[in-house]
Amino acid sequence: MAAFSVDENFFTNVKISFILFHTADNSTQQRTSVFCIGKSVFISSIQLKTVYNAQFYLIMDIRPHVSQKGNQNMENGYETFVTDLRQLLLDAMDLEEGKIYFASKGEMYGCTGDRLFVECGPADKTRQVCGLHTEELYERYCQERKLEDIIHDCIREIKNARETCVVCDVEDLDNYEKIKGRLFIRLLNADKNRDMLKDTVYHQVGDIALVLYYLAGEKEGYILSTKVKDHFLEKWGRDREVVFESALVNTYFISPPRIYHWEKMLFDREYTGDNFMDLLNPYKPNRGISGNCLSTEKRTNGAAAIFLPGVARRLAELLESDLYLVFTSIHEVMIHSTDVVYPEDLKVVLLDTVKKATPKEDYLTSSIYRYSRLTGEFTVEVK
């Protein structure tokens, strides 16, 4: 069975906040798969279930925008609201009676709250099932008293989800030779994601986890990935270190490392960073206290670039010193020569940057790291 956590995506050139949940696999009941969606859909969780009658269920957990103001009584009129919402959606979408159904928290698909499920009809062998957060929708209704607006938003998001999803088959994960070119590395804060990292393939440096991911799908610049669980190593019959090193190389070529200059980014839309790794062309990094901004060509999850093969060594050679590493987010890391700045000063700047400019979901670490030119090791300089 192909069984792995379906829990996080990242997208290129767009900010979306949602989490994919995973189900416990049962070899006699279901298989899971993953997919990605477009940027205009407010979706909190997605799941693809295959029941062994060749019918696929594509579960999209949709959360239309709800104001956070107020805390309404969720019981008064709630059942009436759900009943009315269901009937109006049936009428507006011209669906059969059984295509929209309610389930309380935990009753279906492992959902963590009440849902109104909308089956959007089969597409080939895949049936798309969108789960609406009825409790949050009721909160919105209590504030706005405009059921027609809620109906309109729900239909719009369901339509967007159907049009922009991409399904991929996880059965390929059984064959390492088939998927080894799609394995790559992302960085996460190890302490904040301790539970999420259980049974997952990763290496840890300080409080940074270098996590093994599978590139599940791409569409129009959007990328979907999922963590790879430990038991796949046994299934593949491959050594952990070999798989990890191969994934680091893949990461390099999926999105090569680049040094970025802020002024070029502001005034040149075509600017994709400086290729400092080209040994045939001389490159002069910034040796001053402002340092160098390291990311990747895609500028998404680019802080991993410093751990890619040869990158830290190349920067240390160019700066002719050890390196201080300031991870301002998961997307970039500032590189400084140890000869011109104090790590304690960098720590102050990092904390201020994280507080004022780094979104919570992009946070990586509050520690200052050091790369040794002599040993090639990464260590925590200031915790």
Protein Blocks (a to p, Z undefined) as FASTA:
>chain_A
ZZdddfbccdehiacddddddddddfklbccddddddfkbccfbdcddddfehpacdddd
ddddddfehjddfkgomlmmmmmmmmmmmmmnopafklpccddehkgghiabdcddddeb
jehjaccdddddfklmmmmmmmnopaklmmmmmmmmmmmmmmmgccddfklmmpmklmmm
mgccddddfklmmmmmgoiacddehjaccdddddfbdcehiacdddddfklmmmnopafk
lmmmmmmmmmmmmmccddddfklmmmmmkbgbjafklmkbccdddfbfnopadddfkopa
klmmmmpghklmmmmmmnopacddddfbfkbccdddfklbcfklmmmmmmmmmmmmmcfk
lpfbfcdcdddfklopacdfbZZ
